[in-house]
């Protein structure tokens, strides 16, 4: 299987990153069980000159942890990449594999946590430990003036990385938060299968987030 290289390699953790013992143990177990999977920290995906940064939670077991590309191979990616394509932020045909011709334009996907957590639930310590990688990627994306956080954990990490204060920036779908340096964070419910199946997040709700991001780009230009 072909795995996607990072567009910003200097900001990525090493393939055998040892910083989180529980995640390292889980990764090693999966390497034995599924030796043909990626089973490593998942790289960022997108355009190094992005004006929009999308902050996800963490790799999914059968998605990014398997394929090595964010949101690739699981249900969440179908809505995300279809929406990005609708708003001119992606081109090509998403086929749930890094071997497809999907490309992002003006957007970058970065995760709050780089490695797969058991049950998709990182601990607070693991989130804090991984935050320097998110911070480094946010700094490298100097042209990114708009950020979208997918879910509350991504929101909390993004607020801290962007210099905001959580008591003043409460999570809510379509909530907007102006950071101290003028960058804007927009919140969205995560595009997970659970949120979509339960109706917590609909396609129009998700599209509204990116429609607003496009509006803000023009306002912040």
C-alpha positions as CSV (number, residue, x, y, z in Angstrom):
1,X,0.0,0.0,0.0
2,X,1.2,3.5,-0.8
3,X,1.3,6.0,2.1
4,X,1.0,9.8,1.8
5,X,4.2,11.8,2.5
6,X,3.9,14.9,4.6
7,X,3.7,18.3,2.9
8,X,5.5,19.7,6.0
9,X,7.9,16.9,7.0
10,X,9.9,19.0,9.5
11,X,6.9,19.3,11.8
12,X,6.1,15.6,12.0
13,X,6.9,13.2,14.9
14,X,9.2,10.2,14.1
15,X,7.5,7.0,12.9
16,X,8.3,5.3,16.2
17,X,7.5,8.3,18.4
18,X,7.8,7.0,22.0
19,X,6.2,10.0,23.9
20,X,2.9,8.3,24.8
21,X,3.5,4.8,26.3
22,X,-0.2,3.7,26.0
23,X,-0.3,4.8,22.3
24,X,3.1,3.2,21.6
25,X,1.9,-0.1,23.1
26,X,-1.3,0.0,21.0
27,X,0.7,0.8,17.9
28,X,3.1,-2.1,18.4
29,X,0.2,-4.5,19.0
30,X,-1.4,-3.4,15.7
31,X,1.9,-3.8,13.8
32,X,1.8,-7.4,14.8
33,X,-1.8,-7.9,14.0
34,X,-1.9,-5.8,10.8
35,X,1.7,-5.6,9.4
36,X,0.6,-4.1,6.1
37,X,-1.1,-1.1,7.8
38,X,0.5,2.3,8.4
39,X,0.4,2.0,12.2
40,X,2.4,5.1,12.9
41,X,1.8,8.8,13.6
42,X,-0.2,10.2,10.7
43,X,1.2,13.0,8.6
44,X,-0.6,16.3,7.8
45,X,-2.4,16.4,4.4
46,X,-2.8,19.3,2.1
47,X,-1.4,22.5,0.7
48,X,1.6,24.1,2.4
49,X,0.3,27.5,1.4
50,X,-3.1,26.8,2.9
51,X,-5.3,29.7,4.0
52,X,-7.5,27.2,5.9
53,X,-6.3,24.7,8.5
54,X,-8.7,21.9,9.5
55,X,-7.9,20.4,12.9
56,X,-9.1,16.8,13.4
57,X,-9.0,14.7,16.5
58,X,-6.9,11.6,15.8
59,X,-6.4,8.9,13.3
60,X,-9.2,6.3,13.0
61,X,-8.3,2.6,13.4
62,X,-9.5,1.5,9.9
63,X,-9.1,5.0,8.4
64,X,-5.9,7.0,8.7
65,X,-4.1,4.5,11.0
66,X,-4.6,1.9,8.3
67,X,-4.0,4.0,5.2
68,X,-1.5,6.6,6.4
69,X,-3.6,9.6,5.2
70,X,-5.9,11.7,7.3
71,X,-9.6,10.8,7.0
72,X,-8.9,8.2,4.3
73,X,-10.6,4.9,4.4
74,X,-13.3,5.7,7.0
75,X,-16.8,7.1,6.9
76,X,-15.8,10.6,8.1
77,X,-13.6,11.1,5.1
78,X,-16.5,10.8,2.6
79,X,-18.3,13.9,4.0
80,X,-15.1,15.9,4.6
81,X,-13.6,15.5,1.2
82,X,-17.0,15.9,-0.6
83,X,-17.5,19.1,1.2
84,X,-13.9,20.4,0.5
85,X,-14.5,19.6,-3.2
86,X,-17.8,21.5,-3.2
87,X,-16.1,24.6,-1.9
88,X,-13.1,24.4,-4.3
89,X,-10.7,23.2,-1.6
90,X,-10.1,19.8,-3.1
91,X,-10.0,18.2,-6.6
92,X,-9.7,14.7,-8.0
93,X,-11.7,11.7,-7.0
94,X,-11.7,10.5,-3.4
95,X,-11.4,6.7,-3.5
96,X,-10.5,6.0,0.2
97,X,-6.9,5.3,-0.6
98,X,-3.7,7.4,-0.8
99,X,-3.3,6.0,-4.3
100,X,-6.3,8.1,-5.6
101,X,-5.8,11.5,-7.2
102,X,-7.4,13.6,-4.4
103,X,-5.5,16.9,-3.8
104,X,-6.3,19.8,-1.5
105,X,-6.0,23.4,-2.6
106,X,-5.7,26.2,0.0
107,X,-6.5,23.7,2.9
108,X,-4.4,21.6,5.2
109,X,-5.6,18.8,7.6
110,X,-3.7,18.6,10.9
111,X,-4.6,16.5,13.9
112,X,-4.7,17.3,17.6
113,X,-3.3,13.8,18.3
114,X,-1.0,12.1,15.7
115,X,-1.4,8.5,16.8
116,X,-4.4,6.2,17.1
117,X,-5.8,6.1,20.6
118,X,-7.7,3.0,21.9
119,X,-11.5,3.4,21.4
120,X,-10.7,6.7,19.7
121,X,-10.3,8.4,23.1
122,X,-6.9,10.0,23.9
123,X,-6.2,10.9,27.5
124,X,-5.8,14.5,28.5
125,X,-2.1,13.8,29.0
126,X,-1.7,12.4,25.5
127,X,-3.5,15.4,24.1
128,X,-1.1,17.7,25.9
129,X,2.0,15.6,24.9
130,X,1.1,15.8,21.2
131,X,0.2,19.5,21.2
132,X,3.7,20.7,20.3
133,X,3.3,19.0,16.9
134,X,0.0,20.7,16.3
135,X,1.6,24.0,17.4
136,X,4.5,23.6,15.1
137,X,2.2,22.9,12.2
138,X,0.0,25.9,12.9
139,X,3.2,28.1,13.0
140,X,4.4,26.7,9.7
141,X,1.1,27.4,8.1
142,X,1.7,31.2,8.3
143,X,-0.9,32.0,5.6
144,X,-3.7,30.1,7.4
145,X,-6.0,32.8,8.8
146,X,-9.0,30.5,9.3
147,X,-9.0,27.3,11.3
148,X,-11.9,24.8,11.6
149,X,-11.9,22.5,14.6
150,X,-13.7,19.2,14.2
151,X,-15.0,18.3,17.6
152,X,-14.4,19.6,21.1
153,X,-11.0,18.0,21.7
154,X,-9.7,19.6,18.4
155,X,-11.3,22.9,19.5
156,X,-9.6,22.9,22.9
157,X,-6.2,22.1,21.3
158,X,-6.6,24.7,18.6
159,X,-7.6,27.4,21.0
160,X,-4.5,26.7,23.1
161,X,-2.2,26.5,20.1
162,X,-3.6,29.8,18.7
163,X,-3.1,31.6,22.0
164,X,-6.7,31.9,23.0
165,X,-8.4,31.2,26.4
166,X,-10.9,28.4,26.7
167,X,-13.2,30.1,29.2
168,X,-13.8,32.8,26.6
169,X,-14.0,30.4,23.6
170,X,-16.7,27.8,24.3
171,X,-17.2,25.0,21.8
172,X,-20.4,25.0,19.7
173,X,-21.2,24.1,16.2
174,X,-20.6,27.1,13.9
175,X,-19.3,29.1,16.9
176,X,-16.5,31.6,15.9
177,X,-13.6,32.7,18.0
178,X,-11.2,35.5,17.1
179,X,-7.7,34.7,18.4
180,X,-5.3,37.3,19.8
181,X,-3.4,37.5,16.5
182,X,-6.6,37.9,14.4
183,X,-6.9,34.4,13.2
184,X,-10.4,33.0,13.4
185,X,-11.4,29.5,14.7
186,X,-14.7,28.0,13.6
187,X,-16.1,25.0,15.4
188,X,-17.9,22.0,13.9
189,X,-19.2,18.8,15.2
190,X,-16.9,16.0,14.1
191,X,-17.9,14.4,10.8
192,X,-17.8,10.9,12.5
193,X,-20.1,8.1,11.5
194,X,-21.8,8.4,14.9
195,X,-22.6,12.1,14.6
196,X,-23.9,11.6,11.1
197,X,-26.0,8.5,11.9
198,X,-27.6,10.1,14.9
199,X,-28.4,13.3,13.1
200,X,-26.2,15.5,15.3
201,X,-24.4,16.6,12.2
202,X,-26.1,16.8,8.8
203,X,-24.5,17.5,5.5
204,X,-26.0,21.1,5.4
205,X,-24.7,21.8,8.9
206,X,-21.2,20.7,7.9
207,X,-21.3,22.6,4.6
208,X,-22.3,25.7,6.5
209,X,-19.0,25.6,8.4
210,X,-16.9,25.7,5.2
211,X,-19.2,28.2,3.5
212,X,-18.5,30.5,6.4
213,X,-14.8,29.8,6.2
214,X,-14.8,30.9,2.6
215,X,-16.7,34.1,3.6
216,X,-14.1,34.8,6.3
217,X,-11.2,34.4,3.9
218,X,-12.5,37.3,1.8
219,X,-13.1,39.4,4.9
220,X,-9.6,38.7,6.3
221,X,-7.8,39.2,3.0
